[in-house]
């Protein structure tokens, strides 16, 4: 369900636009959770094979949303730094759909993510998009404030046999 007025494309996470969106995310997370979340994101993690950073733009070209994907373990990508400016309806969904498509293209079977339980808006957003609670993974094991969510990706369509 891509918003018609939204274009999502790959971007450099170190670009000025990306940095502005990431700063907005950090500020929002700080207000909601008391932590900016910057400690769990390294731009180099999204500059490797099987990883990417995306920016969602309005038709005007204004950047309004971002998100990243990085390899976590074989078959699993981790979703990182998802953010949409307040009032940009559909921007987060557009970026999420784009990143899920990229994850499929990269050959991942699942996408996992972590957010804070207190961030109910984010939890509800991911659940609306088919993500379900999974056991906490990696640095989030044993952290009660964290909730980890995962979603299986549709497998690649089989190539039609020649008649």
N, C-alpha and C positions, 0 to 999 in steps of 0.2 A: 504494500500500500504506500507507494512513493508519492509524496506531495508533488503536484505538478509544478509548483513554483520553486522547487528545490533541486539543486544539482550537487551531487556528491562526487568528489574526486580525490585521488591520491595526492598527498601533500608532504612537504618536508616539515617534520615536527619542530625543527629549529627556526622555521620562518617566523617573521614578525607576527603574521596573522595567527599562526598556530600557537605561538607563545602568548598572545593576547587571550585566546580562548582557554588555554591551559591555566593561565593566571586567574581567569574568571572561575574556572572549575575549582582551583585550589582555595580561592576565597569563599566560594559557596560551601565546599566541604568543611572548611574551618568553622564556618557558622553553624552547620548542621551537626558535625561530629566532634569538633574540637581538634581535628587534625586535617592538614591540607592534603594529605595523601601523597605528597611529592616524594616521600622516602621510598615508596613502592613503585616508582616509575623512573626508568632511565631511558632517555631518547635512543641510546644505542641499541636497546632491546628491540626497537621497531625498525632498525636499519639492517636487519639480517634477513637471510632467505626465509620465506614463510611468515614474514611479518610485514606490517604496513601501518601507515597513519593516514587518516582521511579527514577531509574538511567538507562540511555541508555549506552550500552557499545559496542565498536567495537569487532570483533571476538578475537582480541588480549587481550581483557579484559579491555582495557583502557576506563575509564569513560569519555563520551563526551557530555552527555545531562542529564537534570533532569527536574522534574516537580512534583507538589503536588496537592492533592485534599483534600478538607475539606468540612464538612457539612455547608451549609449556612442557609437554611430554609427547611421545609418539601418538599421533592421531588427535591431539588436543591442543587447541589454541586458547590463549587467555585474552579476554577482552579487557582493555585498559582505558582509562581517561576519557570515558564517555561524558559528553557535556553538550547541552544546547542552551543558548541564551533564553532567559525567561520570555514567554510570549511568542516563541517561534514554534507554533503548533506543527507537529509532524517532522520537525528537523531531527530530533533524536531517533525517531523511528526510521527515517530515511538513512541516516548514518549507520544504524544497527543493521538494516537490511543489506546495505552495501558491504559492510564488514563480514556479515555471515556469508554472502556470495563469494567474497574474496577467500574466506576460510575454506569453503568448498573447493574453489579453484586451486588452492594450495594443497588440497588433499586431506584436510582435517575431517574427522568424523564427528567431533564435538567442539563446542565452545563453552568455556568455563569463565566465571568471573567472581569477584568478591566485592561486596559493598558492606556498609555498616547496617546492622539491624535498625538503628535509629533513623536511617535514611529511608523512611517508609515510601517516599515518592519513587525512589529508584527501585526498591524491591517490587513495588506494584507495577512499575513500567516493565521490568524484565519478566515478571510473571505473566503480564498481558501478552508478551511476545514469546511465550512458550518455555521460559526458563523455569526450572524447578530446583528446590533445595537439594544440594549434594553434600557429602561430608567435606568439612573444611580441608583444604589442601595447602601444601607448602608452608609459607610463613604464617598462614592463618590457622593452622592446627592449634587447638587449645585456646584460641582467642574467642571468648564468649561474645564480644561485641561485633564479631564478623559473621556474616552469612555468605556462604558460597552457593552459587547457582550454576546450573549447567543445562545445556540443550543439545540434543543430537541433531546433526545436520542431515538433510536429505542426501542420500548417496547420489553420486553423479549418475546421470541418465545413461543407460547402456547405449552403445553405438548400434544403430540399426544395421542388421545384416544386409548385405547386398542381395537383391532378388536373383 
